[in-house]
Each structure stands twice: as structure tokens, then as C-alpha cells.
Amino acid sequence: MATEVKVPALGESVSEATVAKWYKKVGEAVAADEPIVELETDKVTVEVNAPVAGAIAELVVAEGDEVEVGALIAMINEGAEGAAAAPAEEKAEAAPTKEEKAAPAAAPAPAAAPAAATAANTDHPLPPAVRKLVEDNNLDPAAIPATGKDGRLTKGDVMDYLAGGKPAPRAAAPVATAPAAPKPERALRDGEERVKMSKLRQTIARRLKEAQNTAAMLTTYNEVDMTNLLACRNKYKDGFEKKHGVKLGFMSFFIKACTTALKEWPAVNAEIDGTSFIYKNYCDIGVAVGTPQGLVVPVIRSAEEKNFADLESTIVDFGKRARDGKLGMDEMTGGSFTISNGGVFGSLLSSPILNAPQSGILGMHKTQMRPVAIDGKVEIRPMMYLALSYDHRIIDGREAVSFLVRVKECIENPERILLDI
């Protein structure tokens, strides 16, 4: 019996994904709950597991294809034994790779439609990228020669059709001017290579640019003397690790300092929604984590209620799972304030960009021994620059500066956090 494998729910507001990697080929054996494909969304990567044990009967989509939630992506013959060698050619036919689709030997002649192309089978739903191209250019999908499996339209089919200058407006649609053909990609020089941006990297770029375009972003700076915090950590780190099984780091102190300051200056913890302000009576702190795929920001829920051990354990867990691509969608959304630590990479000073729709982000930096004036004398102290970027539409300068000064006070005198003073 053949069992369908479909795209699972990917999280709130996420309706599509890209097929990043197939772990199995047609005919290969698969165990129940074994990962068979990796999907990449604009926030995280998700592995889809086999619902039953058996052998892969068909891969409906290829690597690089975009798929919607609920779309059929594979078929498994339940209980069948794997025989990867026999159906290898079927795999190539069922799910051709992007390279195979674009290979010159298989490409149609520019002057005419290829023999292999057929009229599009409109019984199949259009993939998101194809549907957008069709709608934006007011095309009739049934009039476009299709090269996909079972008569499915691919993005390349539509692009080729547009490039051929044959847009076919729908009969009932209003007359619309077709946009210019897509700008051709730049030819590569020797020593260059082209790598397609991942959906995560595209989303990072889009969100950061949106934050710059929509928020009245401003950054205020201060510096903090890390002497007392370093002494406190060195004094208690061994006992802390022995009791709680996790190392005592600096991030938990900064999270506690920020939650203390957020309670006193709630505008920094708020956001703009239309013509209203939304104030939050909780501190969901996002902690920026760098991964090979890009920057992700998992959220520590109700951080103000957690103790140091809980914070450190959560930070370690987030860091490990972020690098392994194992974070869930619900762990990446809904933060109210973000902390980014560029100091771990050696940054001395920077201006962080807001993580919209949040109104504030704290940038930590490298601790560096510098001469400072203490009671009229020059001393060498471990100093760190702090930067608070904020949305000036909701946060006034007085609130931003006062917030950062409060964080500075808590870090320079860690007992303030414990005593809540």
C-alpha cells in the first residue's frame, strides 16, 4: 500500500518552503520516523520524517522546488523492501534536479517549444512561485507549455514563456501591461561562483531592510566597567556549575539587567501596531545566535521569572540546536526585546539593527582592558561598550538613555539584580 508524504504545518504565518535536500532516493528503504527530506523555510530548516516503514516509491518534487503546506512530496510503499539500484532511472524521471532541468542537452530550442513540452495540466495546483509569476503577468497557465512531471508548470516554463515574448492574457482579465523581462544575471569571471541565497538569508535581508525603512531608528551608547561582574563570576562559577550542571556565563547577567530595566522603562519593551502602542507585561528576550545558515533569534519566554541556572541552561540549549538547525518555529517568534553579543566575534563597537516589530535591541561587545579615570586616578579596567538601538517613534531619548544607564548600573553592581534595587 502506498502512503503519501505531505508538507507538514510549518508554523504561524509560514505557508511554503523550499526542498533543500532529499536524504533518500527512489527505491531506498526507510524506517518509520526516519528523516527523508529537509525543507527550508524563511525562518528555520525542518526535517520531514517517514510516516511508515517501507521503500520510497516516488519523489514528487525535486531539490530546489517550492512547496506549500499540505502539498504531496513523496510516496512510500509501506512494508516494501528497499532496492535502490533498480529504480535509479525512475528517480531521475520522477524528481529531476535543477541541473538536469537546465542541462543544455535537454533544453528546448529557443525558436520553438520542445517536443517533450505539453499543455499545462491545470488540475494540479500551481507552486507559489509559479502562481505569483502567472498572476503578476496576467497569464493563462493552460496556454504555457509545461515540462514538469504530469504536465505541471515550473517556474522555468513561465520564465521561458515570458522571455519568448508570448504572454497570453486571460480572456476575462482586464488589460494589463506586462512588466519588462527579468534582468539577466551578471556573467561570472574566473574565480567567481554563484550561490543561491537561502530562504533564511533572503528573509534576514528583507527584515533588516524593512526595519531601516519603517522605524525611526537611533542608537545610544554607553560603556560599562566589568570589574565587579568578572569578580562575581570568578567567585561563584565553580559552585554554580557543580550545583546546576551548567557554566555561569555573562549573558544571564545581561538578561537579568535588561528585564530589570524593561520593567522600569516599559516603552523599550513595547511595539507599534498601526496607530497604537502595545505594552507588554512580560519580557520575552530574544538572544541572537550566529549559525552557518545565518543569524537566528530564539526567544526566552518570561525571562524575568527565570533564575540564572534556568537562563544559562536555555541559552546553551538554544545555541546547540540553532547550529544543528533543530529550533522550532514557535521558539523563533514573539520576542519583545533582543540582545545581540557581537563581542564573542571580537566586535568592539557596532549599531545593531532592530528586530521588527520590536522597538529595542541591546548590542554587547568585546571586553577590553582600557585606561579609565577612577576617583581622579587613571586605572586599567575591563571595559565594554554597550549600544541600544531603538525606535524613536515610541521611545524618547530620555527613556532610551535611562534604560541603558540602568543596565549599566546592574552590570557594574551585580548585587543590585539579586536585591532588586
ABEGO torsion letter per residue (X at the ends): XBBBBBBBBAEBGBABBBBABBABBBGBBBBBGBBABBBBBAABBBBBBBABBEBBABBABBBGBBBBBGBBABBBBBGBBBBAAAAAAAAAAABBBAAAAABAAABBBAABBBAABBBBBAABBBBAAAAAAAAAAGBBAAABBBABBGGBBBAAAAAAAAAAGABBBBAABBBBBBBBBBBBBBBBBBGBBBBBBBAAAAAAAAAAAAAAAABBBBBBBBBBBAAAAAAAAAAAAAAAAAAAGBBBBAAAAAAAAAAAAAAABAAAABBBBEABBBBBABBBBBBBBBBAAEBBBBBBBGAAABBAAAAAAAAAAAAAAAAAGABBAAAABGBABBBBBAAAAGBABBBBBBBOABABBBBBBBBBBBBBBBGGBBBBBBBBBBBBBBBAAABBAAAAAAAAAAAAAAAABAAAAAAGX
